[in-house]
Amino acid sequence: MNLFELLQVIAVSSLLTLACVWLSRSVWHQGQALLQSLLPPRYLKSRRSPRRTSTPVVPKAPHE
């Protein structure tokens, strides 16, 4: 096997790997969408909401 054939094998395997990853992500997202459409709303988790900022603690005057 010469260098050109080796590079062809590397290129083809890389493209196949990318195609498999793309296909599996597509199937995963479709499966999640299907599952969410089948579940009643109470089982669905809401999207992440921003955390509420806590109120700053004001130091009290020292006791005398």
VMD Tcl script that draws the C-alpha trace (Angstrom):
set ca {
  {0.00 0.00 0.00}
  {1.52 3.29 -1.03}
  {1.07 6.70 0.57}
  {-1.72 7.80 -1.78}
  {-3.83 4.69 -1.03}
  {-3.24 5.15 2.69}
  {-4.46 8.75 2.50}
  {-7.54 7.61 0.59}
  {-8.33 5.03 3.28}
  {-7.91 7.68 6.00}
  {-10.17 10.12 4.13}
  {-12.90 7.54 3.50}
  {-12.87 6.32 7.11}
  {-13.02 9.91 8.38}
  {-16.01 10.69 6.16}
  {-17.78 7.52 7.25}
  {-17.15 8.36 10.90}
  {-18.57 11.86 10.46}
  {-21.60 10.47 8.63}
  {-22.25 7.96 11.43}
  {-21.97 10.66 14.10}
  {-24.33 12.95 12.18}
  {-26.83 10.14 11.65}
  {-26.75 9.03 15.29}
  {-27.27 12.62 16.52}
  {-30.20 13.02 14.14}
  {-31.81 9.79 15.34}
  {-31.17 10.78 18.98}
  {-32.88 14.16 18.57}
  {-35.84 12.60 16.76}
  {-36.17 10.01 19.53}
  {-36.15 12.70 22.19}
  {-38.78 14.71 20.32}
  {-40.95 11.62 19.98}
  {-40.59 10.78 23.67}
  {-41.47 14.33 24.72}
  {-44.53 14.31 22.49}
  {-45.74 11.10 24.14}
  {-45.24 12.20 27.75}
  {-47.89 14.22 29.54}
  {-46.81 17.77 30.44}
  {-46.23 17.03 34.12}
  {-43.35 14.68 33.26}
  {-41.60 17.18 31.04}
  {-38.80 19.10 32.64}
  {-38.76 22.78 31.91}
  {-35.79 24.35 30.25}
  {-33.07 25.69 32.48}
  {-34.16 28.94 33.98}
  {-31.67 31.52 35.16}
  {-30.91 31.37 38.83}
  {-32.46 33.98 41.02}
  {-29.90 36.29 42.50}
  {-29.78 36.08 46.24}
  {-30.39 39.19 48.29}
  {-27.15 40.65 49.63}
  {-26.59 40.21 53.32}
  {-26.39 43.54 55.08}
  {-24.23 43.43 58.20}
  {-26.07 44.47 61.31}
  {-24.79 46.97 63.79}
  {-22.84 45.31 66.63}
  {-24.67 44.85 69.90}
  {-23.63 47.16 72.68}
}
mol new
graphics top color blue
foreach p $ca { graphics top sphere $p radius 0.5 }
foreach p [lrange $ca 0 end-1] q [lrange $ca 1 end] { graphics top cylinder $p $q radius 0.2 }
display resetview
